[in-house]
Amino acid sequence: METIKRKNGVKRYREKVRLPNGKYLKRTFTRKTDASDWKGKTRTEIRMGVFGLCPERKVPFEEVANEWFKARVEHRLAHKSIQTYRYTLTGQVLPHFRSCLIGKITHSMIEEVRSHYLRSGMASKTINRIMTMIRQIFEFALDREYVSQNPIKKSLYLKDEKKQFQYFERNEIEALLRTNRTYSSYPVLYLALNTGMRLGEILGLCWDRVNFDSNQVQITRTLLRKGHLQDKTKSGRARYFPMNETLRSFFQELKKNQAHPSFVFTSQNGTPFNPDHFSGRNFKRSCLRAGVRCLRFHDLRHTYASHFMMNGGRIFELKDLLGHTDIKTTMIYAHLSKDHLAEASRIVNFGITENQNGAAGPFLALVGN
């Protein structure tokens, strides 16, 4: 309960109750008991379904889901993300609820969908993605007043066991670069290993973003399907990567042999690479030629970040270089630092020392004491 004190010294008491649509209803009273009584009465009415509920609308779940997809997914996310959302919706969500009215779907029905996928052996991460999509559709339905409450509860989410990321060792990096030096994929591999840039950012890099005066590469675009150049990165923010002498020489050499008026990286025929094919075709062939593990192209980003930390880099600098918006994302590489927790490990230090009489005795040494 919030107490409000007026200039004339009179106190007012404000209470609020959350409605089923997620919004809050607030009332102010002169007496504290009136505020408490109103809150209790309103909560009871909500539980009984006689207050704050929008009238039930007989709308099919599929209709609302498609409306949500057009409003909240299409034209807002990257192409790959849109593909993932579309597959999840059409292949994993709609088959269970297509014929249902959205207002008739209950928590237990959604729980049964989760159980179905658990029995099939589906990964926890994928099941959680399905639960998140259903929750987002119901939140959209609440905003449009198709339903009065969201049946999704936190208990439906599974504990997601994080998989360890993979990265190339130094000998694999050397083999990858050495054996692919004469192929058109080499410059792309080289830049990925030396900057940690994402595939779409590399393939979408144009010469107007390579500044030899300031020695910086400005990362602002992503190349999407069918050559569509999107003027934003995954994080939605531009970032700058400084060119050291090696990178500067690398770009100068590419500039001498420029094969396209705009794009920095092109295939053998001088056209921009297709981002949908590069990872599965060009990169896989590069790995096979080098005799190294066929990891994902995105693991080159992990490779850059891992070796950055193992060679003494700082985690906050890595965050900016990779373009992460949250340091928590970058922290997955922190344990690779040589200095990670090194100071903390010296705080407690048990040992044996001699006392004044020459006898050995235990002691606890605390750093800083």
C-alpha positions, -999 to +999 in steps of 0.1 A: +000+000+000+013+034-010+008+063+014+004+098-001+009+129+020-007+161+007+006+196+013-022+202+038-010+173+059-039+150+050-029+114+042-043+093+013-038+056+008-034+041-027-039+004-035-035-014-069-047-047-082-034-065-113-062-074-138-062-106-159-051-086-189-019-076-172-029-040-165-033-025-130-064-009-115-056+018-089-078+035-063-070+061-036-088+063-002-088+086+028-089+056+052-064+027+052-091+002+061-112+012+030-081+007+008-075-028+022-112-038+019-113-026-017-082-046-026-096-078-010-130-074-026-116-067-061-093-097-059-122-119-050-143-106-079-114-113-103-111-149-090-148-154-094-146-140-130-170-111-125-146-082-126-121-068-151-127-095-177-133-087-213-162-105-229-153-138-244-147-136-282-150-167-303-118-164-323-098-194-336-063-198-322-049-201-357-064-167-367-048-149-337-015-167-342-013-156-378-022-121-368+005-121-342+031-134-366+024-106-391+024-079-364+052-090-342+075-112-363+074-103-400+096-074-410+109-070-375+134-098-371+163-111-392+155-135-420+169-166-402+149-158-371+117-154-391+123-188-407+127-203-372+095-187-359+075-197-389+087-234-386+079-234-349+044-219-355+033-241-384+051-273-375+050-274-337+023-251-323-006-249-348-010-287-351-022-288-315-044-258-314-055-251-350-092-260-344-094-245-309-110-212-299-082-193-282-104-185-252-110-222-246-073-232-243-063-240-208-031-245-188-036-282-188-039-283-226-006-265-230+009-288-204-002-318-225+016-304-255+048-300-235+044-337-222+039-348-258+072-333-269+090-345-238+079-381-246+092-376-282+127-368-268+127-332-280+154-310-264+144-288-235+156-257-254+132-264-282+103-271-259+109-238-241+109-221-275+074-235-282+062-225-247+076-189-253+058-187-286+025-197-271+030-172-243+037-144-268+006-152-288-016-151-257+000-118-246-008-104-281-044-118-276-046-100-243-036-067-259-063-072-286-088-083-259-094-117-275-089-134-241-090-123-205-060-142-192-028-159-202-029-197-194+009-200-197+027-204-163+064-204-155+060-240-143+057-251-180+093-241-187+120-267-184+155-263-171+177-257-201+210-275-199+235-252-216+257-269-241+294-261-242+303-240-272+330-253-296+360-235-310+390-243-332+424-249-317+454-230-330+466-259-352+432-262-368+431-224-375+465-226-392+454-256-413+421-239-422+438-208-434+468-225-451+448-250-472+421-225-483+444-196-492+437-198-529+399-202-526+373-174-526+361-184-491+396-176-476+390-138-470+357-145-453+373-171-430+402-148-423+380-119-413+358-141-391+388-155-372+403-121-367+373-101-357+345-125-346+321-109-370+289-128-378+285-143-412+258-119-424+278-089-411+309-101-431+290-109-463+271-076-460+303-055-456+307-028-482+336-006-491+319+025-478+322+010-443+360+003-445+377+035-434+415+036-441+418+071-426+404+062-392+416+026-394+381+013-385+356-011-399+320+001-393+296-028-388+261-016-396+246-041-421+236-077-425+232-095-458+200-115-459+185-140-484+184-131-521+210-104-517+188-081-495+211-058-475+196-049-442+207-017-426+211-031-391+230-058-372+215-085-349+217-062-319+203-033-338+233-012-330+263-001-351+298-009-338+333-002-349+362-027-352+397-011-352+420-022-379+455-033-368+483-033-393+476-069-404+439-062-410+447-029-428+470-048-452+444-074-456+418-049-467+442-030-489+451-062-508+413-069-513+408-033-525+434-037-552+416-067-566+381-054-560+356-075-579+323-057-570+316-020-568+301-022-534+306-056-516+340-065-501+335-102-503+324-120-535+324-154-550+347-164-579+323-149-605+323-115-587+288-117-572+280-114-534+279-147-516+245-163-507+244-163-469+220-192-469+245-214-488+279-202-475+279-221-442+266-254-455+286-253-488+316-231-488+326-234-452+320-271-449+342-277-480+369-255-464+369-276-433+371-308-453+400-295-474+418-286-442+411-319-425+396-302-394+364-307-375+333-295-395+320-271-369+294-244-377+305-211-392+293-193-361+319-213-342+345-191-358+330-163-337+335-185-306+370-192-318+379-155-320+364-148-285+380-179-269+415-171-281+410-134-273+404-143-236+431-170-235+457-145-248+450-120-220+420-100-234+395-083-211+359-093-210+344-058-213+365-051-243+354-084-259+318-074-252+322-042-274+341-060-301+315-087-305+286-062-303+268-078-273+242-057-256+244-076-223+277-086-206+260-119-195+262-131-231+300-124-231+306-140-198+305-175-213+341-168-223+353-155-190+365-188-177+391-190-205+410-161-192+443-169-175+435-145-147+399-156-142+394-160-105+432-161-099+431-133-074+400-147-057+417-181-053+444-165-031+419-150-005+419-182+015+453-199+020+457-226+046+492-237+056+516-246+085+539-221+102+561-222+133+550-204+166+573-186+190+584-218+206+595-233+173+565-257+172+545-261+141+510-248+142+482-242+118+473-208+105+448-192+081+462-165+059+437-140+046+448-118+017+445-081+026+445-087+064 
